[in-house]
């Protein structure tokens, strides 16, 4: 349900325009496949928080099969990936997983995702390119 309601970016040009045109808010783009179960779960959470974060973040979804332009550039190999941009700059966030470029696991807790977006926004407003996530996800997947 979430991916139906969230605005879709259907071409590479739309992705570029979404990143370029927003000057005051963080742009969060979920890259993945709309039919993927992980993306469906993540989209549901994104849809539920979209109204709560609308003052400092705009959320888009982009199907990596429909728009393959960024797959190699952003290394979009995971089933579901969220990336943050602010004023045409890619924002990095340290989740404790070793990959600071993107959020490549599903966050089902709405408040945790809101906290991450808020942290990215506050860091971006201060001119930082890298922020530290409020929660450490290094022990999320125990083997």
PyMOL commands that set and color helices and strands:
alter all, ss='L'
color gray80, all
select helices_A, chain A and resi 2-5+12-21+37-50+68-70+110-125
alter helices_A, ss='H'
color red, helices_A
select strands_A, chain A and resi 7-8+26-32+57-63+80-86+89-94+130-132
alter strands_A, ss='S'
color yellow, strands_A
deselect
rebuild
show_as cartoon
